[in-house]
């Protein structure tokens, strides 16, 4: 059950929940409010009301609005990083690795909770703690892609990291563009188009020790 689903299940006031379940419920409520309103327009009153709890209960778990926001960022940044790692580990076929990685980004932005907006479209990127987390997700996804490129091509770490950053940035920007265009192209087709574009580029670097891709 997701945090938002726990919020729906536990919304009536007066329900006593274990501490971890309550925390997840509050995070789910906060996510709904932050995604809908942005950080600056959201208020702790709104989040408490959405969760069906009193403000003192909310403050028992999170001292302030920024603490809530950072907790959500930690959760959803790690989710994308793990999805990219899983995609890369899902096959040894490099073209399928590219497709799985592209699809991981599309799945991430398509999630009904809209968490990607907190990571990639935040109105709080001037806050150092937020910027650090946003940079971390881009860097760690790129590092995971870089590991595969460096191993398979024999390119230097620096060269592989440039290519990996390009692939990750391409996937993130195009996936968001696809979503904002009201998914005018079916997801599978969009992923295939992007995979074809990315593969034409990365396949130009032969596997280390061979002339074949």
SVG drawing of the C-alpha trace seen along z (x, -y; Angstrom):
<svg xmlns="http://www.w3.org/2000/svg" viewBox="-13 -30 53 41">
<polyline fill="none" stroke="black" stroke-width="0.4" points="0.0,0.0 1.4,-3.4 1.6,-6.4 -1.3,-8.0 -3.4,-4.9 -2.7,-4.8 -3.8,-8.4 -7.1,-7.5 -7.6,-4.5 -6.7,-6.4 -8.2,-9.9 -11.0,-9.9 -10.0,-11.7 -9.4,-9.8 -7.9,-6.7 -4.9,-5.5 -2.1,-4.1 1.3,-2.7 4.0,-5.4 5.4,-4.2 1.9,-3.9 1.0,-7.3 4.2,-8.8 3.5,-7.2 0.0,-8.5 1.2,-12.0 3.7,-11.7 0.9,-10.7 -1.2,-13.7 1.8,-16.0 2.5,-14.6 -1.1,-15.3 -0.9,-18.9 2.6,-19.7 1.9,-18.2 -1.4,-20.2 -0.2,-23.5 3.6,-23.6 5.8,-24.1 5.2,-27.8 1.4,-27.7 1.0,-24.6 0.3,-25.1 0.7,-22.6 -3.0,-23.3 -3.8,-21.9 -1.7,-18.8 -3.2,-18.1 -6.7,-18.5 -5.9,-16.3 -4.6,-13.6 -7.5,-14.0 -5.3,-14.7 -4.7,-17.7 -1.7,-20.0 0.0,-18.8 -0.1,-15.2 1.5,-16.4 4.2,-18.3 5.0,-15.3 6.3,-13.6 7.6,-16.5 8.9,-19.7 8.1,-21.8 7.0,-22.0 10.6,-21.7 11.1,-18.5 8.1,-17.0 9.2,-18.0 12.7,-16.7 11.3,-13.4 9.2,-13.0 12.2,-13.9 14.3,-11.3 11.6,-8.7 10.9,-9.5 14.5,-10.2 15.5,-6.8 12.6,-5.2 13.8,-6.5 17.5,-5.6 16.4,-2.0 14.2,-1.7 17.1,-2.7 19.4,-0.3 16.8,2.5 16.3,1.7 20.1,1.9 20.3,5.2 17.2,6.7 19.1,8.0 22.6,8.3 21.3,7.2 22.4,3.6 19.7,2.5 17.1,3.9 19.0,2.2 18.5,-1.1 14.8,-0.4 14.3,0.7 16.0,-2.4 14.0,-4.7 10.8,-2.9 11.8,-3.4 11.7,-7.2 8.3,-7.0 6.9,-4.8 8.2,-7.2 6.5,-10.3 3.3,-8.4 2.8,-7.4 -0.6,-8.8 0.8,-10.4 2.8,-12.9 5.9,-12.6 8.1,-13.4 6.9,-17.0 8.5,-17.3 11.8,-16.0 12.0,-17.6 9.6,-20.5 10.1,-21.8 9.5,-25.4 12.1,-25.1 15.3,-24.4 16.9,-27.5 16.9,-25.7 20.3,-24.0 18.9,-20.8 16.4,-20.4 19.0,-21.2 21.3,-18.6 18.7,-15.9 17.7,-16.8 21.3,-16.7 21.8,-13.4 19.1,-11.6 20.5,-12.8 24.1,-11.9 23.3,-8.5 21.2,-7.5 24.0,-8.7 26.6,-6.8 24.5,-3.6 24.4,-4.0 28.0,-5.0 29.1,-1.8 27.6,0.2 29.0,-2.1 32.5,-2.1 32.6,1.7 31.3,2.5 33.1,-0.1 36.4,-0.6 35.9,-4.4 37.3,-6.4 35.1,-7.1 34.9,-10.7 33.8,-9.9 31.3,-7.3 29.8,-9.7 29.2,-12.3 27.4,-9.8 25.4,-8.5 24.4,-12.0 23.2,-12.6 21.1,-9.4 19.6,-10.1 18.8,-13.7 17.3,-12.7 15.0,-10.1 13.9,-12.5 13.1,-15.5 11.4,-13.4 9.3,-11.5 8.1,-14.7 7.4,-16.2 5.4,-13.1 3.3,-13.4 2.6,-17.1 1.5,-16.4 -1.4,-14.4 0.3,-11.1 -0.6,-11.8 1.7,-8.9 1.1,-5.6 3.7,-4.9 5.1,-1.8 5.5,-3.6 7.1,-6.6 9.6,-4.4 10.4,-2.6 11.0,-5.9 13.3,-7.2 15.1,-3.9 15.8,-4.0 17.2,-7.5 19.4,-6.7 20.6,-3.3 21.7,-4.8 24.0,-7.0 25.3,-4.6 25.7,-1.7 28.3,-3.7 30.8,-2.8 32.0,0.8 32.1,3.3 35.4,3.4 37.7,5.8 35.4,6.5 34.2,4.7 30.6,5.7 27.9,4.0"/>
</svg>
